[in-house]
Amino acid sequence: MTHCVQNLSEKLRFADHHTLNDLANYLEEQARIIRERSALNAVMDNEAITAGIDYLVASPRIVRRKLRQGERLNDALTQTADEMNVPVGSVKRSWHRFLADKNRYELQRRNTLIIELAALGKTNAEIGRMVNLHAHSVSRIISKARKAYRQGRKATQMNLIMSGGY
């Protein structure tokens, strides 16, 4: 490598200023082309990332729409993948993630309701009948919420109980 640099520097020493100017212009032009290509690649990468995010958000909606139209789940997943031009496996993973998030959200809503009912002075048996759970399950949910409150997590739910309701 150093031999090449020495060889180049010897040749440049004997070149006139016109040749050096032409060489500098050529190198600037090459640098401009490389900058334009990298900017274009960056835009294309951002578009690909955006398209990926769009399919993560949109594919569960499309699957739900197809299910409402009477399609079977596998057919809805396949049609959605074809429509969005992504692999079926990606749509399936997005669908399962959507279901898990939905279940987690529903559980959080149910647990918040249980805590609110406990804060209103309802017994575990009464709450269990209202939300279709065993009284022991209700007791466990309230205990976990109290523990989270003591550890400084989810304080908003337990404020109801600790402020005097239960």
N, C-alpha and C positions, 0 to 999 in steps of 0.2 A: 504494500500500500504506500509506504513512504517513497519507494522508488518511483511510483507513478506520479506522486505529488512533486518530487524533485524534477522529474522529466518534464512535467507540465510547467513548472515554474521556469525552467531553462528555456522552454519554447516561448513562454510569455515575455521573457526578458528581451527577446530579439524581435518581438512583434511590434508593429507600429501602433500609434494610437487609434487609427481607423479600424484596424483589426480588433483591438481591445474593445473599442466602442461597439462594433458589430457583435462581438461575443457577449458583452454586457446586455445589449438589447435582446439577443437570443435567449439568454438566461432569464431575463425579466419576463419575456413572453412565455417561456416554459413555466415559470412560477405562477403567472396569471392563469394559465390553463389548468394547472394543478389546483389552484385556489377555487376556480369555478367548478371543477369536477368534485372537489370535496364539499363545496357548498351544496351542489346538486345532490350528492349522496346523503348529506345531512338532512335535506328536505325530504328525500325519499324514505330515509329511516324514520323520520318523525311521522310521515304519512302512514308507514307500516305500523308503527306503535299505536297511532291513533286508530287505525283500522282494527288492530287487535283489541283495543279497549272497547271500541264500538261493538265488536262481536260479543265480547264478554257481557256487556250490558244488554244488547238487543236480542241475543239468541234465546234467553229464557222467555222473553215477551213473545217472540215468534212461536216458540214451542207451545206456550200457553194458548195462543190464538188458534193454532192448529188443533190442539186438544179440544178446545171449545167447539171447533167445527166438526168434531166427531172422529178425528184421526186417532189411530192407536199410537202409543208412546213411541215405539221404535220407528214407525213411519213418520211421525212428527219430527223426531230427531234427525232422521235421514233427509227429509225434505228441507229442514232448516239448514243443514250443512250444505246441501246443494244450492240453496238460495243464497247463502252467504259466501259460498265458495271457500269453505274451510273444511278440514277433516271431521268426520263424524265423531271421532274420539274427543276432539276439542269441544264440540257442542255437548256431548254427553257429560264431560267433566264440568262444564259451565252449568249444565242443568242440575247436576248433583250438588254443586256448590250453592246454587240458588235454593234448592230444597233444604240443605243444612242450615243456611242462614235464616230461611223462613221458619224452620222448626225452632231454632235458637230464639228468634224474635218472639214467637208464640209462647215459648216457655218463660221468657222474661216478663211478658205481659201477664201470664197466669200467676207467676210468683209475686209480682207487684200487687195484683189483685188480692192474693192471699194475705200479704202483709198489711194491705189497707184494711181488709176485713178484720184482721187480728187487732189492728189499732182501734177499730170501732168497738171492740169488746166481744166479738163473736168467739165462741168456743171452737176448738179444733174440729170437733164432730160436726158442728154447724157449717163451718167453712168447707169441710170435706164433702158434705152433701151438696153444697152449692157448686163446687168445681169438679165434682165427681172423682174425688180422691179419698183414700183412707185417712182417718184422723192422724195416724202415725206418720204418714207422708207429709201431711200439713205441718206437723210438729217438727219434722226434719227440715223442711224448707225454712221455717221460722228460725230454727236454731242456726242454720247456715247463714241466714241473713244477719242474725245477731253477731255471729263470729266475724263476718265480713265487716260489720260496723265497728267492732272492737279493734280490728286490724286496720281500720281507716279506709276500707274499700266500700263502695256503694252506700255511702252515708245517707244519700237522699231517701232511699227506701226505708232504712231503719230509723230515720228521724221520726217517722210516724209512730213507731212502737216506743222508742226511747223517750219520746216527748210526753208519754203518759197513757197512751191508749191501751196497751196490753201488759 
